Amino acid sequence: MNIRKIKRGAFLELECKHFVAEGLGLSYFTDETLKEKFKPHVFFIWGVLPGEKFIAHIRQVKSKLAYGILADRDAVGLEHSEKKFLHKRWALLSLSAERAEPACENYLRCGGCRMQHLSYLDTLRYKKTWLQAQLERNGVNPTKLEFYDYPENFRWRYRNHVQVHINKWGTYGFYEPVSYHTRAFPEHGCLIFEEKALRSEMPRFPVAVRAARIRVDTDGRAVFTELNSPEEKRTLATYSVEWPVGREVKIEFPVTSFFQANLRALPAWLSKISACFQRTGLSSPRVLELYSGFGFISRMLSLEFPLSVLALDILKKEQVEAVRFFENGKEIPSDFSNNFRTTDLFLPQKISETLLEEIRKFSPELLLVNPPRAGLSKETWKVFREVALKAFQGPIIYSSCDAATMARDLALFQSEGYTCHEMCAFDFFPWTHHFETVSYLTHSKNP
């Protein structure tokens, strides 16, 4: 029997079996005999829920799996036009009891959200399930696990940083799911980014410019730059962070620097890190900060606690020196840039012996880790352990935006005698599958 390869653009009748950690429905042919005739026969589909049968529009085909979206019932073609659909807009042949009506008319036509077909509480439930699955898979069992959600006014228009794409006709918007086609923002405005209020300020770039970076402060002031342009590298933005309680810190930084995308969520996250810091019982500790960026966490903590920091990340020193913190219009003095060392923590073979020796002499009492989604490099940790942190048994505060790599890294610490006493997850990114975690670990020999 000849096995035919499914083509991009096909409409297929599928059934969703699981809602997986990427916020997609793991789906298979409704007619199981088709898997003997076509390949691939494993599908990840936007907009569907477990138990639902539906018509999917395939957008991307790989050797062993394919990606697509729930089809619009008016676009399925003659092959499926006689089927009885149970939704007024989507080609759904059965409906999950969990299904909710999306608040945005652009849902499934825009790649900004993946989970608006669920209630907010159901999105949290799935995120908790995904987090617990990763912990169980890696044998990590926190003594205490919390999931911090945010009030309703924090769940919409929360993003302060986006990349807006511009097509050749000058239309602004996000890419459509599994596509490089630009979908214009809806008339009511984007629900995760305060775009409508900024329309009059949108720069009128020439057609040749295809992407703009937009950073927006809590007072609505926005900075627009052409993505990856020489001017962008010289442009600064200002963000306001209300923390500690009763104080407002303004941070001036290069627009190309990493910064958490939800300013409203930061105070609770910082308070949890601060609580972990207090829990150590250390007075004026020496802190080794890995993946420090420009030092946002340690510099904010220094507003509450005396500490000495040695910070490592890939940024150049001049990028770190460009960042300034202000309160009540006055710059907050800091020696962070003097204690920052440029190194690529994903290239352990390039970590210099001089730096390793400096860390060893610094003799950190606390480890503060905030890696990107790739997590802490196991090879890098091995290099540190063999030389710079050979005797380190102090507490670890670990913040992560990826549950899988976080659980993997915590399992590594656990194998060395650490216990995760407390973990808190924060819904930094409502209506998406992402969330942030903060974990507190101590060594059995230094509880």
C-alpha positions as CSV (number, residue, x, y, z in Angstrom):
1,M,0.0,0.0,0.0
2,N,1.3,3.4,-0.9
3,I,1.4,5.8,2.0
4,R,0.6,9.4,1.0
5,K,2.1,12.4,2.7
6,I,-0.3,15.0,4.0
7,K,0.1,18.3,2.3
8,R,0.1,21.7,3.8
9,G,-3.4,23.3,3.5
10,A,-5.3,20.1,3.9
11,F,-8.5,19.9,5.9
12,L,-8.7,16.7,8.1
13,E,-11.2,15.3,10.5
14,L,-9.4,14.7,13.8
15,E,-10.0,14.0,17.4
16,C,-8.1,15.7,20.3
17,K,-6.8,13.3,23.0
18,H,-4.8,15.6,25.2
19,F,-4.2,19.3,25.9
20,V,-0.4,19.5,26.1
21,A,2.0,21.9,27.7
22,E,2.4,24.0,24.5
23,G,-1.3,25.0,24.7
24,L,-2.1,22.7,21.8
25,G,-4.4,19.8,21.3
26,L,-2.5,16.5,20.7
27,S,-4.8,15.0,18.0
28,Y,-5.2,11.9,15.8
29,F,-7.4,10.8,12.9
30,T,-11.0,10.2,13.9
31,D,-10.9,7.3,11.4
32,E,-7.9,5.2,12.7
33,T,-7.5,3.3,9.4
34,L,-6.2,6.5,7.8
35,K,-3.0,6.3,9.7
36,E,-2.1,3.3,7.5
37,K,-2.7,5.4,4.4
38,F,-1.2,8.8,5.4
39,K,1.7,10.2,7.1
40,P,2.2,11.8,9.5
41,H,-0.7,10.8,11.8
42,V,0.2,12.8,14.9
43,F,-1.1,16.4,15.0
44,F,-0.8,19.5,17.2
45,I,-3.8,21.7,16.7
46,W,-4.5,25.2,18.0
47,G,-7.9,25.9,19.6
48,V,-9.2,22.4,20.4
49,L,-9.8,20.5,23.7
50,P,-9.7,16.8,24.8
51,G,-12.6,14.8,23.5
52,E,-13.5,17.2,20.7
53,K,-13.8,16.0,17.1
54,F,-13.3,18.6,14.5
55,I,-11.9,19.7,11.1
56,A,-8.4,21.0,11.2
57,H,-6.6,23.2,8.7
58,I,-3.0,21.9,8.4
59,R,-0.5,24.7,8.3
60,Q,2.9,22.9,8.7
61,V,3.9,19.3,7.9
62,K,7.1,17.6,9.2
63,S,8.3,14.0,8.9
64,K,6.6,12.7,12.0
65,L,4.0,15.3,13.0
66,A,2.0,18.2,11.7
67,Y,0.7,21.5,13.0
68,G,-2.6,23.2,12.3
69,I,-5.6,25.2,13.6
70,L,-9.2,24.5,14.2
71,A,-10.9,25.3,10.9
72,D,-13.5,27.9,10.3
73,R,-16.7,26.0,9.4
74,D,-17.1,28.2,6.3
75,A,-13.7,27.3,4.9
76,V,-13.6,23.5,5.0
77,G,-14.5,22.9,1.4
78,L,-16.9,20.5,-0.3
79,E,-15.4,17.4,1.2
80,H,-16.6,18.3,4.7
81,S,-19.4,20.8,3.9
82,E,-22.2,18.3,4.6
83,K,-21.0,17.5,8.2
84,K,-23.1,18.8,11.1
85,F,-21.0,21.3,13.0
86,L,-22.0,22.3,16.6
87,H,-20.4,25.7,16.7
88,K,-21.6,28.8,14.9
89,R,-18.0,29.7,13.8
90,W,-15.7,26.7,14.1
91,A,-15.8,23.3,12.4
92,L,-16.5,21.4,15.6
93,L,-18.2,18.0,15.4
94,S,-18.4,17.7,19.2
95,L,-17.9,20.1,22.0
96,S,-16.0,19.9,25.3
97,A,-17.8,21.0,28.4
98,E,-14.7,23.1,29.1
99,R,-15.0,25.2,25.9
100,A,-15.5,28.9,26.4
101,E,-16.2,31.7,23.9
102,P,-13.1,33.7,23.2
103,A,-13.2,37.3,24.2
104,C,-11.3,38.4,21.1
105,E,-12.7,38.2,17.6
106,N,-9.1,37.6,16.3
107,Y,-8.8,34.3,18.3
108,L,-7.3,31.6,16.0
109,R,-6.5,34.3,13.4
110,C,-3.7,35.8,15.5
111,G,-0.8,34.1,17.3
112,G,-1.0,36.3,20.4
113,C,-3.0,33.9,22.5
114,R,-3.5,30.1,22.6
115,M,-6.0,29.5,25.4
116,Q,-8.9,31.9,25.0
117,H,-11.2,28.9,24.3
118,L,-11.0,28.2,28.0
119,S,-12.2,30.0,31.1
120,Y,-9.4,31.7,33.0
121,L,-9.6,29.3,35.9
122,D,-9.4,26.4,33.5
123,T,-6.2,27.8,32.0
124,L,-4.7,27.9,35.5
125,R,-5.8,24.3,36.1
126,Y,-4.0,23.1,33.0
127,K,-0.9,25.1,33.8
128,K,-0.8,23.5,37.3
129,T,-1.2,20.1,35.7
130,W,1.7,20.7,33.3
131,L,3.9,21.9,36.1
132,Q,3.1,18.9,38.3
133,A,3.7,16.5,35.4
134,Q,7.2,18.0,34.8
135,L,8.1,17.8,38.5
136,E,6.9,14.1,38.7
137,R,8.7,13.2,35.6
138,N,12.0,14.5,37.1
139,G,11.3,13.1,40.6
140,V,11.1,16.6,42.2
141,N,8.6,17.0,45.0
142,P,8.5,20.5,46.6
143,T,7.5,20.6,50.2
144,K,5.2,23.4,49.4
145,L,3.7,24.3,45.9
146,E,1.6,27.4,45.3
147,F,0.1,28.9,42.1
148,Y,-0.3,32.6,42.3
149,D,-3.0,34.0,40.0
150,Y,-3.8,37.6,39.4
151,P,-7.1,39.6,39.7
152,E,-9.2,40.1,36.6
153,N,-7.8,43.6,35.7
154,F,-4.3,42.0,35.5
155,R,-5.4,39.4,32.9
156,W,-5.9,41.8,30.0
157,R,-3.6,44.2,28.2
158,Y,-0.8,43.2,30.4
159,R,2.1,43.0,27.9
160,N,4.5,45.9,28.0
161,H,6.8,44.6,25.2
162,V,5.8,43.3,21.8
163,Q,7.1,42.9,18.3
164,V,4.6,44.1,15.8
165,H,4.9,42.8,12.2
166,I,4.1,44.9,9.2
167,N,3.1,43.5,5.8
168,K,3.9,45.0,2.4
169,W,0.6,46.9,2.5
170,G,1.5,48.6,5.8
171,T,-0.9,46.5,8.0
172,Y,0.3,46.2,11.7
173,G,-0.4,43.2,13.8
174,F,0.9,39.8,15.0
175,Y,1.6,36.8,12.9
176,E,-1.2,34.3,12.4
177,P,-0.8,30.9,14.1
178,V,1.8,28.6,12.4
179,S,2.3,31.3,9.7
180,Y,4.2,34.4,8.7
181,H,1.1,36.2,7.5
182,T,0.3,39.4,9.4
183,R,-3.1,39.6,11.0
184,A,-4.3,43.2,11.7
185,F,-5.3,44.0,15.2
186,P,-9.0,43.8,15.8
187,E,-11.1,47.0,15.8
188,H,-11.7,46.6,19.6
189,G,-8.0,46.5,20.1
190,C,-5.6,43.7,21.2
191,L,-6.7,42.2,24.5
192,I,-3.2,41.3,25.8
193,F,-1.4,44.5,24.6
194,E,-2.7,48.1,24.9
195,E,-2.4,48.6,21.2
196,K,-5.6,50.6,20.4
197,A,-4.5,53.6,22.6
198,L,-1.3,53.7,20.7
199,R,-2.6,53.7,17.1
200,S,-2.2,57.4,16.6
201,E,1.4,57.1,17.7
202,M,2.3,54.1,15.5
203,P,5.2,55.1,13.3
204,R,4.6,55.2,9.6
205,F,7.5,53.1,8.5
206,P,8.3,52.6,4.8
207,V,7.0,49.4,3.4
208,A,10.6,48.0,3.5
209,V,10.4,47.9,7.3
210,R,8.7,44.7,8.4
211,A,8.9,44.7,12.2
212,A,8.7,47.2,15.0
213,R,9.5,46.8,18.7
214,I,7.2,48.6,21.1
215,R,7.8,49.0,24.8
216,V,5.1,50.6,27.0
217,D,5.5,51.9,30.5
218,T,2.7,51.7,33.1
219,D,1.7,55.3,32.4
220,G,1.1,54.5,28.7
221,R,4.3,56.1,27.3
222,A,5.6,54.1,24.5
223,V,8.9,53.7,22.7
224,F,8.8,52.5,19.0
225,T,11.9,51.2,17.2
226,E,12.6,49.5,14.0
227,L,13.5,45.9,14.9
228,N,17.3,45.2,14.5
229,S,18.1,48.7,13.3
230,P,21.3,50.6,14.2
231,E,19.1,53.2,15.9
232,E,17.4,50.6,18.1
233,K,20.7,49.6,19.7
234,R,21.1,53.2,20.9
235,T,17.5,53.7,22.1
236,L,16.5,53.7,25.8
237,A,13.2,52.9,27.4
238,T,11.9,53.5,30.9
239,Y,9.8,51.1,33.0
240,S,8.1,51.8,36.4
241,V,8.0,49.1,39.0
242,E,6.0,49.5,42.2
243,W,8.2,47.6,44.7
244,P,9.0,47.5,47.5
245,V,5.5,48.3,48.9
246,G,4.9,52.0,48.8
247,R,7.9,52.8,46.5
248,E,8.2,53.3,42.8
249,V,11.4,52.6,41.0
250,K,12.0,53.8,37.4
251,I,14.5,51.8,35.4
252,E,16.1,53.2,32.3
253,F,17.5,50.5,30.0
254,P,18.3,49.7,26.3
255,V,15.2,48.7,24.5
256,T,17.0,45.5,23.3
257,S,17.6,44.3,26.8
258,F,15.5,41.5,28.3
259,F,12.8,42.6,30.7
260,Q,9.8,40.7,32.0
261,A,6.8,41.3,29.8
262,N,4.3,41.9,32.6
263,L,5.0,44.9,34.8
264,R,1.9,44.4,36.9
265,A,3.0,40.9,37.8
266,L,6.5,41.8,39.0
267,P,5.7,43.0,42.6
268,A,4.3,39.6,43.7
269,W,7.2,37.8,42.0
270,L,9.8,40.1,43.6
271,S,8.1,39.7,47.0
272,K,8.4,35.9,46.7
273,I,12.1,36.2,45.9
274,S,12.5,38.6,48.8
275,A,10.7,36.1,51.1
276,C,13.1,33.4,50.0
277,F,16.0,35.7,50.6
278,Q,14.8,36.4,54.1
279,R,14.3,32.7,54.7
280,T,18.0,32.1,54.3
281,G,18.7,34.0,57.5
282,L,21.9,35.4,55.9
283,S,23.1,38.8,56.8
284,S,24.9,40.8,54.1
285,P,25.5,37.6,52.1
286,R,27.8,37.2,49.1
287,V,25.5,36.4,46.2
288,L,26.5,34.7,42.9
289,E,23.9,35.8,40.3
290,L,23.8,33.6,37.2
291,Y,22.1,34.8,34.0
292,S,21.8,38.2,35.8
293,G,20.9,40.3,32.7
294,F,21.5,43.9,33.8
295,G,20.9,42.8,37.5
296,F,17.2,43.6,37.8
297,I,16.7,41.0,40.6
298,S,19.7,41.7,42.7
299,R,19.5,45.5,42.3
300,M,15.9,45.4,43.4
301,L,16.7,43.2,46.3
302,S,19.4,45.6,47.4
303,L,16.7,48.2,48.1
304,E,15.7,45.9,51.0
305,F,18.8,44.0,52.0
306,P,22.5,44.6,52.2
307,L,24.3,42.2,49.9
308,S,27.5,41.7,47.8
309,V,27.0,40.5,44.3
310,L,29.1,38.8,41.6
311,A,27.0,38.7,38.5
312,L,27.5,36.7,35.2
313,D,25.8,36.9,31.9
314,I,26.4,37.4,28.2
315,L,25.8,41.1,28.1
316,K,28.6,43.5,27.4
317,K,29.7,45.7,30.2
318,E,28.7,48.9,28.4
319,Q,25.1,47.5,28.1
320,V,25.0,47.0,31.8
321,E,26.5,50.5,32.5
322,A,23.7,52.0,30.4
323,V,21.0,50.9,32.9
324,R,20.1,53.3,35.6
325,F,17.6,53.0,38.5
326,F,15.7,56.1,39.8
327,E,13.5,56.9,42.8
328,N,11.8,60.2,43.3
329,G,13.7,61.6,40.3
330,K,17.1,60.8,41.8
331,E,19.4,58.1,40.5
332,I,19.9,55.2,42.9
333,P,23.7,54.6,43.2
334,S,24.9,51.1,42.4
335,D,28.2,49.3,41.9
336,F,26.6,46.5,40.0
337,S,28.4,47.1,36.8
338,N,31.7,46.9,38.6
339,N,30.8,43.4,39.9
340,F,29.4,42.2,36.5
341,R,31.4,39.8,34.4
342,T,30.7,39.0,30.7
343,T,30.6,35.3,29.9
344,D,28.5,33.0,27.8
345,L,27.0,30.5,30.3
346,F,26.0,28.2,27.5
347,L,29.6,27.8,26.4
348,P,31.4,26.3,29.4
349,Q,34.6,25.7,27.4
350,K,35.0,29.4,27.1
351,I,34.6,30.3,30.8
352,S,38.0,31.5,31.7
353,E,40.1,30.1,34.5
354,T,40.5,33.6,35.8
355,L,36.7,34.0,36.2
356,L,36.4,30.6,37.9
357,E,39.2,31.5,40.3
358,E,37.4,34.9,41.1
359,I,34.2,33.0,41.9
360,R,36.1,30.6,44.1
361,K,37.7,33.5,46.0
362,F,34.4,35.3,46.2
363,S,33.1,32.2,48.0
364,P,29.3,32.9,47.5
365,E,26.9,32.1,50.3
366,L,23.8,32.2,48.1
367,L,23.1,31.3,44.5
368,L,20.6,33.3,42.5
369,V,19.7,31.8,39.2
370,N,17.3,33.2,36.5
371,P,18.0,31.4,33.2
372,P,16.3,31.7,29.9
373,R,14.0,28.9,28.7
374,A,17.0,26.7,28.0
375,G,17.7,26.5,31.7
376,L,21.0,26.0,33.4
377,S,23.5,24.3,31.2
378,K,24.5,21.0,32.9
379,E,28.0,21.2,31.4
380,T,28.4,24.8,32.8
381,W,27.2,23.7,36.2
382,K,29.7,20.8,36.1
383,V,32.6,23.3,35.4
384,F,31.5,25.5,38.3
385,R,31.2,22.6,40.6
386,E,34.6,21.2,39.8
387,V,36.4,24.4,40.2
388,A,34.6,27.6,41.4
389,L,31.8,26.1,43.6
390,K,33.4,22.9,44.8
391,A,32.5,23.6,48.4
392,F,29.3,25.5,47.9
393,Q,26.4,24.2,49.9
394,G,24.4,27.4,50.4
395,P,20.8,28.1,49.5
396,I,19.6,28.5,45.9
397,I,16.9,30.7,44.7
398,Y,15.9,29.7,41.2
399,S,13.5,31.6,39.0
400,S,12.4,30.1,35.6
401,C,10.0,30.7,32.7
402,D,10.1,27.0,31.5
403,A,8.7,24.2,33.7
404,A,10.5,21.4,31.8
405,T,14.1,22.8,32.1
406,M,13.4,24.1,35.6
407,A,12.3,20.6,36.8
408,R,15.4,19.1,35.0
409,D,17.7,21.5,36.8
410,L,16.1,21.0,40.2
411,A,16.6,17.3,39.8
412,L,20.3,18.0,39.2
413,F,20.5,20.0,42.4
414,Q,18.5,17.3,44.2
415,S,21.1,14.7,43.1
416,E,23.7,16.7,45.0
417,G,21.8,16.8,48.3
418,Y,19.4,19.7,47.8
419,T,15.7,19.8,48.7
420,C,13.1,22.1,47.1
421,H,11.3,23.5,50.1
422,E,9.1,26.0,48.4
423,M,7.9,26.6,44.8
424,C,5.5,29.3,43.6
425,A,4.2,29.6,40.1
426,F,3.0,33.0,38.7
427,D,0.6,33.5,35.8
428,F,2.7,36.1,34.2
429,F,1.2,35.4,30.7
430,P,-2.6,35.0,30.9
431,W,-4.2,33.2,27.9
432,T,-0.9,31.7,26.9
433,H,0.7,28.5,28.0
434,H,3.6,30.3,29.7
435,F,4.1,30.9,33.4
436,E,7.0,31.8,35.8
437,T,8.2,29.9,38.8
438,V,10.3,30.7,41.9
439,S,11.9,27.9,43.9
440,Y,13.8,27.9,47.2
441,L,16.3,25.1,47.8
442,T,18.7,24.2,50.6
443,H,21.4,21.5,51.0
444,S,21.0,18.7,53.5
445,K,24.3,19.7,55.1
446,N,23.2,23.3,55.5
447,P,19.4,23.4,55.9
